[in-house]
Amino acid sequence: MTKEAKRLKIEEISNQLRTHNHNYYVLSESTISDYDFDMLLEELQKLEEQFPEFAFEASPTKRVGGEITKNFKTVKHKSRMLSLGNSYSKEDIEAFETRIKKLVENELEYICELKYDGVAIGITYKKGKLFQALTRGDGVQGDDITANVKTIRSIPLQLKGDDYPDEFEIRGELFYPKDVFENLNKEREEAGEDLYANARNSASGTLKMLDSRIVAKRKLDCYLYFVLGDNLPFKTHYDSIKKAGQWGFKVPTEKHQLIKKCTTIDEVFDFITYWAKERGNLNFEIDGIVIKVNDYARQEEIGFTAKTPKWAIAYKFKAEKVATKLLEITYQVGRTGAITPVANLEPVLLAGTTIRRASLHNADQIEKLDIRVNDTVFVEKGGEIIPKIVGVELTQRDMFSVPTDYIKVCPKCETALVRKEGDAKHFCPNEWGCAPQISGKMQHFISRKAMNIDGLGEETIDLLYEQDLAKNIADLYELTFDQLFELESFKEKKSKNIIEGLITSKQIPFERVLYGIGIRFVGETVAKKLAKQFKNIDNIINASLEELVSADEIGDKIAESILQFFSTESNVELINNLKAHGLQFELSEDQLANSTTKLEGFIFVVSGVFSKFSRDELKNLIEQNGGKVSGSISKKTSYIVAGENMGPSKLAKAEKLEVSIINEDQFLDILS
C-alpha cells in the first residue's frame, strides 16, 4: 500500500469512528459493536504510529487520553459566566414575567430547558476544532482542562458541516450518568475504598485529575446548551441550539422533551410539572428548570444585573426533606468574627449526599424553631445545595429536654460576644487575638479572587499560624524557603512553589489587593469602584465619610466600615508592611494611562450589535473614561449607544424620554 493510500485509509477510518462515536454518545444509537469499534480504533492507532504525519489533530485516538497535566492554568473567560436568579413557585415565575414586560413590548416566547446538576464548562472552537475548555471558576476566570475534556466522547473534537463560525464558545454542563456513578462506587466498594457521596463533586474532582487517561475511563457525559460569540448568525436561542446539534454537539432536543418553546406561563409550568414528576427516570441528575427569553434582540433589551441575566431565571424543584437526630450544636468563628451555630447530625442521605452538618444561621433561628440537642429535626437543602434545619418533630422530644442557651463568649478566645442593633449574628470583637479570625483573614487574602497565591491553601495557612510563622497576611511575605522546607510533609518543590507564588502575587493589581485585605462589606465590585475613584490606598485611608459616599455605589454602611477599619492603628500598620513588601497599592501606569474623566457625569446604555467593538469593549471604554453604564433607559440616561438590531421597545422609550441615540462612530467622536 502506497503512502497516499495509507493517508486515505487514516482519513477513512477517522471519519468512520467519528460517525460511530456521534451516533452512540450523542444520538444514543448503536451502529457498530463495541468489538468492531475497538478493532477500528486499534487499526487507526497503528497506522498513526507508522505515519504520524498523516494523523489528524482531532483524531479519535485522542479520546483515550495520555496527556499529563502538571498544573491547571487559570484563564480569563472572554465573556463572564453569570449565575441565574432562582424561583420556587408559579408566583415567582409570574413576577419574573411582570418584571421583563416592563422593559419590552409585545408578546414574549420562552425556552424551557432542564437545569443539569453538574459542572459548568465553556468550550471554545476555532475553525471547527476544539481549541480550549475552561471550568466556570469564579465566573471571571476558570481552569484550563482541555486535555481532560478531549477524552469525553459526547464532546466533538471536530465539528460536522462547514457553516459554523470561525470562532465561538459553547457552554454546558458535565456530569456523571447515574449508572456510571453507581458502577464507579461499586468498584470502590469492592476495592475497600471510601464511596463517593455526591456525583457532582466527583465529576468536578475527575475533571481536575492530572492524568487524562484516568479521566477517559471515567465515562463523563455532557449536555451543551448555550452558544455565544461575536456576530453569531442566529436570531433566537432555540435556533442556535438546533444548529449546534447539526454541528455534532449533544444538545437538548424536543424529541426527548428536554427543551420546549412556550408563549405563556401556564405552558412553562406544564413543562416544570412534567419534569418534577419524571426527573427520577432520567439517567442524570437535574435540580430544576431554566426559563429563557428566546429572542436575542429581546434579551439585549432586557439586559443584565451585575451577576445575572434579567431575561432568564431558574425554577428550583422543591427540596427533599429527611428526619435525623441533632447530636450537638457547635459554633464557628468566621474571618469577620461572625459566629455561626452548626448542627452536628446523625449521618443521613439527602438528595444524593450524606449530610452530617447543617447551618443553624443565628440565635434568632434557634429560638424561632426552638431547636434543642437530641431533637429529631427535619433537614432539607436550601436551593438543593446547602443543608438547613427547617423544623423539629416535637412528638419525639425528650420530656427532660431544655432550651438551647446560646453562647455568651467566643468558643475560641473566650472574649465576650457582641451583637449590634440590626445585626442577625453575634460577633467576637477580638479581631487580632482570635485564631480563627486571623487564619480566616489570611485564607481570604490568598484566595483565587484575591491574591491567588500558588501552593497556599487553608491547611497550610492553619499550619503556618500554629507554628508561629505567620500571624497576619504581611507575615506571609517574611517566609523563607528554609522555614517551609523544615515543616513536616513540605518537600523542595512545594516550598519553592509557595515562595514563587508569593513573589508573583506582588504584581496582582490594586483592586484585588484591596479586596484581599478583607475590609467588611468591601467585595470584588466595591473594591474595583474604590480603586477607580481614589487611585491609591492613601487616598482611601484619608477620605472622609462624605468623600467615600460620593463614590459610585458606596453607601453609608460600606463607608462607615472603611472608616472603622482604617481608624485601627494595627490595620494601618499592616498596610504599611504590605507596601514595604512591594504589593500594589495604587493603579498601575497602564490603568492610569487608559483612564480619563472625559465621560464623568454621563450615563450610557449600550444596545445592539456593533462592527468595531463588542458590547463589553464599549462598556469598558465608557467606564475607563469615567462614565457609567446602565442596563435600562431612564430620565437620567445621557446617551444610548445603538448598534444593529436595537430592540424596538428601547427605541420607543428613548424617543419618549428624548434620550440621544448615537452610533459607535459618534461615541468615538465624543470620546476624542
Stockholm file with secondary structure:
# STOCKHOLM 1.0

chainA/1-672         MTKEAKRLKIEEISNQLRTHNHNYYVLSESTISDYDFDMLLEELQKLEEQFPEFAFEASPTKRVGGEITKNFKTVKHKSRMLSLGNSYSKEDIEAFETRIKKLVENELEYICELKYDGVAIGITYKKGKLFQALTRGDGVQGDDITANVKTIRSIPLQLKGDDYPDEFEIRGELFYPKDVFENLNKEREEAGEDLYANARNSASGTLKMLDSRIVAKRKLDCYLYFVLGDNLPFKTHYDSIKKAGQWGFKVPTEKHQLIKKCTTIDEVFDFITYWAKERGNLNFEIDGIVIKVNDYARQEEIGFTAKTPKWAIAYKFKAEKVATKLLEITYQVGRTGAITPVANLEPVLLAGTTIRRASLHNADQIEKLDIRVNDTVFVEKGGEIIPKIVGVELTQRDMFSVPTDYIKVCPKCETALVRKEGDAKHFCPNEWGCAPQISGKMQHFISRKAMNIDGLGEETIDLLYEQDLAKNIADLYELTFDQLFELESFKEKKSKNIIEGLITSKQIPFERVLYGIGIRFVGETVAKKLAKQFKNIDNIINASLEELVSADEIGDKIAESILQFFSTESNVELINNLKAHGLQFELSEDQLANSTTKLEGFIFVVSGVFSKFSRDELKNLIEQNGGKVSGSISKKTSYIVAGENMGPSKLAKAEKLEVSIINEDQFLDILS
#=GR chainA/1-672 SS CCHHHHHHHHHHHHHHHHHHHHHHHTSCCCCSCHHHHHHHHHHHHHHHHHCGGGCCTTCGGGGGCCCBCSSCCEEECSSCCCCCCEECSHHHHHHHHHHHHTTCCSCCCEEEEEEECSEEEEEEEETTEEEEEEECTTSSEEEBCHHHHTTCTTSCSBCSSSCSCSEEEEEEEEECCHHHHHHHHHHHHHTTCCCCSCHHHHHHHHHTCSBHHHHHHTCCEEEEEEEECTTCSCSBHHHHHHHHHHTTCCCCCTTTTSEEEESSHHHHHHHHHHHHHHGGGSSSCEEEEEEEECBHHHHHHHCBCSSSBTTEEEEECCCCEEEEEEEEEEEEECTTCBEEEEEEEEEEEETTEEEEEEECCSHHHHHHHTCCTTCEEEEEEETTTEEEEEEECGGGCCTTCCCCCCCSBCTTTCCBCBCCTTCSSCBCCCTTTCHHHHHHHHHHHHSTTTTCCTTCCHHHHHHHHHTTSCSSGGGGGGCCHHHHHTSTTCCHHHHHHHHHHHHHGGGSCHHHHHHHTTCTTCCHHHHHHHHHHHSBHHHHHTCCHHHHHTSTTCCHHHHHHHHHHHTSHHHHHHHHHHHHTTCCCBCCHHHHHTCCCTTTTCEEEEESBCSSSCHHHHHHHHHHTTCEECSSCCTTCCEEEECBTCCHHHHHHHHHHTCEEECHHHHHHHHC
#=GC SS_cons         CCHHHHHHHHHHHHHHHHHHHHHHHTSCCCCSCHHHHHHHHHHHHHHHHHCGGGCCTTCGGGGGCCCBCSSCCEEECSSCCCCCCEECSHHHHHHHHHHHHTTCCSCCCEEEEEEECSEEEEEEEETTEEEEEEECTTSSEEEBCHHHHTTCTTSCSBCSSSCSCSEEEEEEEEECCHHHHHHHHHHHHHTTCCCCSCHHHHHHHHHTCSBHHHHHHTCCEEEEEEEECTTCSCSBHHHHHHHHHHTTCCCCCTTTTSEEEESSHHHHHHHHHHHHHHGGGSSSCEEEEEEEECBHHHHHHHCBCSSSBTTEEEEECCCCEEEEEEEEEEEEECTTCBEEEEEEEEEEEETTEEEEEEECCSHHHHHHHTCCTTCEEEEEEETTTEEEEEEECGGGCCTTCCCCCCCSBCTTTCCBCBCCTTCSSCBCCCTTTCHHHHHHHHHHHHSTTTTCCTTCCHHHHHHHHHTTSCSSGGGGGGCCHHHHHTSTTCCHHHHHHHHHHHHHGGGSCHHHHHHHTTCTTCCHHHHHHHHHHHSBHHHHHTCCHHHHHTSTTCCHHHHHHHHHHHTSHHHHHHHHHHHHTTCCCBCCHHHHHTCCCTTTTCEEEEESBCSSSCHHHHHHHHHHTTCEECSSCCTTCCEEEECBTCCHHHHHHHHHHTCEEECHHHHHHHHC
//
